[in-house]
């Protein structure tokens, strides 16, 4: 597996994928949830509840969108979760010393 450099282009593609989906799905889901919850609360208690009660829908939607971003295969890359355990999976910014450089 080849590790690619994080460029602004790759960051922008990933950001835009998450941003527009969270915005659109969050708005639509929040509006629907707001309507339903206000109707239910008004019908059952006479109190419509908080004005932004539908905002609670944004959390599960954002979780789903992030999962979608992790599963998506972009044109030249995909996001992968890589283990940092083991001798062959060292982080790229770590400084390695050889046995010859180590002093007793």
C-alpha positions, -999 to 999 in steps of 0.1 A, spaced: 0 0 0 14 34 -10 9 63 13 0 95 -6 8 130 5 -21 150 19 -26 178 -7 -51 206 -7 -68 189 -37 -73 156 -18 -83 174 13 -108 195 -6 -124 165 -22 -128 148 11 -140 179 28 -166 187 1 -179 151 1 -186 154 39 -197 190 40 -224 190 13 -239 157 25 -240 168 61 -255 201 51 -282 187 28 -290 156 47 -289 174 80 -312 201 68 -337 178 53 -336 153 82 -337 181 107 -367 198 90 -386 165 89 -377 156 125 -386 192 136 -420 190 119 -428 155 133 -415 162 168 -433 196 171 -465 180 159 -462 151 184 -453 174 213 -481 198 205 -506 171 201 -496 152 232 -487 180 257 -498 212 241 -462 225 243 -443 225 210 -409 220 227 -377 237 217 -375 255 184 -345 235 172 -355 201 185 -348 186 150 -311 194 153 -307 162 172 -309 144 139 -276 160 127 -255 137 150 -266 104 135 -265 119 100 -230 132 105 -219 97 117 -234 81 85 -218 107 62 -184 101 78 -188 64 73 -197 70 37 -166 91 32 -144 64 47 -159 38 23 -158 60 -8 -132 53 -35 -122 87 -50 -106 90 -85 -70 88 -73 -72 77 -36 -93 63 -8 -92 69 29 -79 39 48 -75 32 85 -40 18 89 -26 1 121 4 18 136 13 -13 156 41 -36 146 77 -31 132 66 -24 96 40 2 104 60 30 119 47 65 116 65 85 89 76 113 112 94 90 137 131 91 137 146 56 136 180 48 150 201 18 139 218 -6 163 252 9 152 242 44 163 231 33 198 257 37 225 258 13 255 
